[in-house]
Structure formats: structure tokens, C-alpha cells
Amino acid sequence: MAPLQCGEQLLRNTLYSLQHEPPHLPGCRRLWVLNHLVNATTQAATVKALKDHGVNDQDILIRALNLSLIATLDPSLWTIAVTAQNEARNFMLEHGRREGAQWVLAFDGNQFVTEEAWRLIVQAADRHEKRGLKVFKVPMYRVHQAQDPSWLNASSLFLHLRRFAPHLHESQVAFRGDSPHRYQPGLGYGRDNKMELLARVCGSGRFRKKHFRMWQVQAEQERQAALQQAQGEQEGQQHEEGQQGRVEEEVRGGESVVGVAGLPEIDDDDDDGDAGGDGEGERAVDKGQCGCHREVGLDAGYQRGKQLVAYDCGYTIRLWYFPCAEVDVHKMLLKAHYRSQLRDEGTRRLHTMIEQAIAEPHTLDPHRKRIS
């Protein structure tokens, strides 16, 4: 969704994963879900790339959306129905359960898993299985530049990757096959989708409800939140003046956020409210169903000069955005509020595209009357 994601991001990142991820993940059946791809040309090219790299038809799942159905909805629901993130995640969960999977990893698109990461994820699944837990979080790191096989490939190690993906962002979520939990349908793009689920599963006290931004929120509430954020940024700027070049640990509402000398500061309240916090440092077993990572090891990879280590629950690498030229890349990487603005602009552009497609279906795809 431009402007945050341009340059055929999906196709380029899919090709990269096909070419450089481990060709086989032991004990795993890897499926590819194409969820409501608006551009039919991109969908066809993505399917071709998958098949060219040996992916079977049975492992390519396409969720197509009929444009006539969109036209019957209230216009305020168009972008929610088209993006349908949680519906796609629930689709993956149900598919895995029907197939009898022991664990279902309904990960987001544009993820990359190394051999090391997969080994740690499997170990975490086994450990949580023994503890009787049905959900656990797998941390995700975003790369800060376009990925290159010289540093991101099947055999890459976490210690080396942190140079190119230094900051933790929203975790991915793994579900045991018999877990009854589902994502909440009807939440908009980038509106705390995973955080809402984790709050229900792991206990609301473990997660930051104050950061929920559901799509139904009233304008006055958003105005107040923006005002509080501006005040917080001003206070934070004054505080940072005396903290340059130091390793410091800040406790925010019971959450540990570690800042490391030599790395740029980052706005941690990302996407689903799950960056650098969100109960990362807690076991979150209030209901006996959820496991969150910091059981052993270091949560952010650093601890006051000690050795950098990987998560004990594995990790994924989020591949590059390929943003449009108009985007301030440095600001995009470090400020969640700016990324939120870019997503909102993308949502507006998508709404315009849907509106045009409903009025003139041939403008979207001259051969079919489907958004697919």
C-alpha cells in the first residue's frame, strides 16, 4: 500500500525468500496465502514465481474477493473488507487445524526465516508444548535497508543480522493446533490486531490497552491521544539531552525497553503495539494458555555490555518495505507515528482505488470483475 510500500514489494520479497530461505524447514509444511491482491498482474506473477521455485498448487492458497460484494458494503468498510488481515490469519489457522498441524504459525507476509531461527522456533514450540501452553510469541526484526544475500541468507546468524535489523518490532504469533483462539474480525489495517488477541489470550494486565487504536475510535479520542503524544515527545526530548551515548534501561508501565549506545533511538509503539515492549519481558501465563519469550536469554539482544544472544523463541526477519520516493526513510524506520501516517495515507489511496473499481471495474482489471 503506497506510499509505505511501493516497487512491487510483495513480488520482490517473495522472490527473495524463495531464492535465499532454507529450501526445507524440518517438520514443517510451508504454505503461501495470497490475500486479496488487488493487482491481478501482481498475483499472476507471484503465483508464477512460486511455481517456478517448486511450490505445489496445494501449497498456494488464494483468497479472492468479489468486487460486487464490496459494492454492497458501506463505503467506510471497504478498506477493512479488502485488507482483511485478521480474516486471512483466521483462514490460515483453520486450514492448519483441519490439516492436523501440531502448531500453526500464521505469520505475516514479507517474513524471512533462517536455519537458526527455525531451529529456535521448533525448540520453543516443543518447550511450550510440554508446559501445556497454546500460544507463544516469535519476535520480529525489520531490516533497515534493502536485503542482500551477503548478509541475509539461509545460514545467517542472529548475531550478524542485528547489524542490519537492529530493532524489535511486532511479534509474530504461533498457535498450538488445538488452540481455540482466533483474531478479531473487522479490525482495520495496522490497528493493533495482534495486540487485541494477546490481551485476550494472555491477560489484559500484560498488554498496553492504552495504545489500542481500533478503527471505530472517535475523532475526539484520537485528538486527545495526539496531544498526549506530542507532550510526551517534548518531555522525551528534554530527557534525552543528558542521555546520549549511554546504555540505559527505562521502565514504562512495567515494561523494560533497552536502548543501546551506538544505535539510533526508535519509537517503540509500532504497528500492533508490540515493539520493544507489550509484555515482552513477562511470561504472561495468566490464563495458562500463552507463553511469551523472555524465559531465558536477553530480550533485546543486549544487556549492559554483555554478549549479544538470540531469542530463545526464535525470530523472523521482516524484509524491506521498498517505500515510495516521497517517504522519509530515516523517519520511517525510527518513528511509529510517521509509519502510522503512511499507513493512513495508503488506506485513503486504497479507498480511492476501490471506489474507482466499483464505478468502472475495467480500470482495475479489464478482463475480470474481481479484486483478487
N, C-alpha and C positions, 0 to 999 in steps of 0.2 A: 504494500500500500504506500504509494508515493505520498510525501517526499521522503519518508524514513527509509523505505525500501524501493530501490529502483534497479535498473541494469539487469533485469531478469534474475533477481536474487534467487528465487526458488530453483530455477533450472541450473544455474551456475553452482549453487551449493549442493544440489542433488548429485550433479556430475562429480563434484569434488569428493563427496562421501563415497560414491560408487568406485572411484578410482583409488582412494587412499585409505579408507577404513579397512579393518580386517575383513577379508572376504568371507570368513566364517566366524561366528560367535558361538563357542561351545555351549550346547544345551539350549540354544535359542533359535526360534523361528522368527525371522525378521520380515515384517510386512510393511508396505508403504501405502499410506492412506492419502489420497488426493481429495482434499475437502473443498468443494465449491470453488474450483479455479474459474475465475471469471473469464479469463482469456483462453479460448478454446485452442488457439495455436500453441500456447504455453503448455496446456495439458497434453496435447498430442506429442509435443517434443519431449516432455517429461516421461511419458509412457514409453516412447521410443528409446530414450536413454536407459531406462530401467531394463527393458527387454534386451537391448544391445549388450548389457552387462550381466546377462544371465538370470534376471529376475523372472520367475514364472508368473503367468497370468493370475494364478490363485493367490499370489502374494502381492498383487496390486489391487487395492480396494478403492473404488471411485464413488464418492458421494456427490451425486449430481442434483441440482436444484432446478425445478421447473420455474421458468420466468413467470408463467401465468399464475402460479401460486403466490409469488412475491407481490404481484399486482393486486391481489385481493387483500393484502395486509395494510394496516395503517402506515403511512409513509415514515412515521417515527420508528417503526420496527424493521424497516428494510435492511439497514446495515447489520442489525443484530441477526436477522434471519440468514443473511448471506455469509457473514463471517462464521457464525455458529461454532465457535471454538469448543464450548462445553458439550454441545451435541456430538461433535466429532470425537471428543475424548470418551464420551459415554459409548459411542459406537465401537470404539476400539476395545473398551473394557468388556462390553457384551460379547464381542467377537472372540476375544481371548478366553472368556469364561465358557462359551459354547464349545470351543476347541479343547477345553480341559487343561488349560495352561495352569501351572503351579503359581506363577507370578505373571502379571500383566504390566508391562512398562509402557504406558500410554504417553510417550514423550512428544514434545512439540516438534515442529519441523525445524530444519536447519541445524540439527544436532549432530555432533561428531563424537564417536566413542573409540577410544584407543584400546589396545590389548590390555594394558594395565588397568584402565578404567573399568573394562568389562570384568576382569578378574576380581576387582574390589567390589563391584556391584553384586556379583554372584556370591561372594563371601558374605556380604551384608544381607542378602536375601536368605541365605542358609542360617545366619545368626538370628535374624528376626523370626524366621520360621520356628526355630527352637524355642524362642521366647513367646510364641503364640501371637505375635503382632501381625496385623493385617495391612498396614500401610507404613512405608518409610520414605524419607526424602533423599533424593540424589542431587547434590549441589551442581550448579551450572555456572560456568565461566564464559563470558563473552570475549572474543578476540578483539583487539584494539586496532587491527589493520586487516587488510585482505589476507586470508590464509595462504600459506605457501608450503608445499610438501617438504621443504628443507627443515621445517620446524614442527609441522603438524602432519603426522602420518600414523600408520597403524602401530608402530613401535615407539612413538613419542612417550616421554615420561613426564609426569606432573611437575616435577622439579624444574624441568626445562620449559614447559609450556607456560608456567606462571609469568615468564618474562613477556609473553605476548598476549596473555589473557589474565591480567593481574587482579581483577576484581570479581568477587562473587555476586551473582545476580539471582533471579528467582530459581528456586529449586524445581527439579522435575519430581514426579511422584510415582512410586511403584506400589502396586496393589496385589495382595495375595489373591489367588484365583477364587477363593470363597468369600472375599470381602464384598459386603452388600453396598458399599459406598459408591455414590455417583456424584458427578459435578452438577451444580445447579444450572438447569437450562435457563436461557433467556437473559444471561448477563452479557453486556456489551464487550467489545474488543478492548483488552487492556484494563478491565475493570475488576481487578482483584479476584479473578476466577479461582485460582488455586488457593489463595488465602482464605476464601469463604469456605472451601471444602475442609481445609486443615483446621480451621476454627471449630467446625462441627465435629470432626473426627477426633482431634487431639485435645479438645477442651478449649473453650473460648479464652480462658485466662492466659493461654500460652501465646496468643497471637494478637496483633495490634488492630483491634476493631476501629480505632480512631482513624486508621488510614484507609478504611473501606471507601470506595468511590463507586457505588452501584450506579447503573445508568439512570435510575429513577430519581437520583438526588435532586433536591430543589436548588434553584439558582441562588437563593439566599445562603444556603448552606455552603455552596461552592465559593461564594464571595467571602464568607467568613473564614473558610479554610485557606483561601488565597491570602487573606490579610494576615492570618496567623503564621503562614509560611514565610511571608515577607518579613515579619517581625523576627522570626526565628533565624532567617538568613542574616539579618543585620546583627543579631546577637552573636551568631556563629562567626561572622567575620571579625568582630571585635575580639572574640576568644582566640581565634587562630593567629592573631598578630604575635602572641607570645609563645606559640607552639611550633613554629617552623623547625623542621629538621629533627624533630623528636619522635620517638616511638611512644604512643600514648594509648591508653585504654579508656574508653568513655562508656559509662553505663547509662542507657536510655530506657527507662521503664523496665529494668530488669534484664535488658539485652546487652550483650557485650559486642562492641564494634571496635575492631582493632585497626588503627591507622599506622602505616609503616613509613619510616623515613625513606625518601627517595622515590616514593610512588605518589602520583597526583591524588589530591583529595577527590572523593566521589560522593555524590548524593545517593544515599543507600536506599531510599524508599522507591524502589523500581517496580515496574510492571504490576506484579501481583503482590506488592508489599512484602517481598520476600528477599530483599537484597541485604546481605550483611547483618541480618537480624532475624526477625519473625520467628523467635523461639529457636534460632539455630543452636544456641548453647544449652538447650534443655532437652531432656529425654521425652517429654510430652507424652506420658503414658497414662494420662488421667482416666481414660476410658478403657485402658487395656488393649487398644487397637492400633495405636500409632507409635512408630519409632522414628525419632529424628536423630541426626547424626552426631554430634559431638559426644560419643560414648568413650572413645579413646582418641589420642592424637590431637591435632590442633585444628580448630575450626576454620580460621582464616589463612592457615599455612605458615603463619609467623607467630612467634611469641617471645618478645623482648630479647632478640638476638639469638634465639635457639634455632636448631635445624629446621629447614622447611620440609614439611611432610605432606603426604596426600591425605585426603579424606578416607576414613575407614568405611564409608558407604559409597565409595566410588565417586565419579563425577562425569559430567558431559561438557563438551566444548560447543558453545553456540557460535556458528560460523558468521562471517561478516555480513553486515546489512547491505552493502552496496548502495549507500544513500544517494539521493539526487544532488546535483551540483549546488543547489541553493542551501543545502544543510551545512551548518557549522559543525564539522565532525568532532572537533575537540569538545565542544559544549555537549554534543550528543552523547559522547562517551561518559561524561562525568556528571551530567545533571539529569536526574529523572524527570524533573518538572519540564525541561525542554523536550525530552523524548515524549512525554505525555502530550505536549502541544503538537508535536509532529504527528502523533497518532490521531489526535483530534482532527487535524487538517486532512490526514489520509481518510478518515471516516467521512468527512464532508465531501471529498472528491469522489469517494466510492458511492455516496448517496446520489451525487450528480450523475454518475455513470449508470446507476440503476434506473434513475428517472428517465434518462435518455433511452436506455434499452427497452423500458416498458412502452415508451411512446413510439420508438422506432426500433424494433428488435433487430433489424438487419444491420444497424450501426454497430452492434456488439459482435454479431456473428452472422454473416449473410446467408449461411446455409442451415442454421438451426435456431430454434426459438427457445433455447435453454441456456441458463447460466450453469456452466459445468466446470 
